[in-house]
Amino acid sequence: MLARFRAEGEASAEALAAVQVRRTVPWLVDPLPPAVLACAGIMELFGHGQDIAESLGMRKPATDRLRHLFASPS
């Protein structure tokens, strides 16, 4: 299952990277730029992972891998 999860993640990243500049990707309500969709996906994985960890009484530390979620805009 982990191998499939990783393979799907890589395929998603490759698909989003292949979208031409200034193009959008169809999404639930409105189309989104690929970078926004990628960040939203990272946020969803982080958020739901936190939910699971907390329900098990664990705490996941925020690491540099999450810089896309916590970085303030320039």
Secondary structure as GFF3:
##gff-version 3
##sequence-region A 1 74
A	DSSP	alpha_helix	2	17	.	.	.	ID=ss1
A	DSSP	alpha_helix	34	55	.	.	.	ID=ss2
A	DSSP	three_ten_helix	64	66	.	.	.	ID=ss3
A	DSSP	alpha_helix	67	70	.	.	.	ID=ss4
###
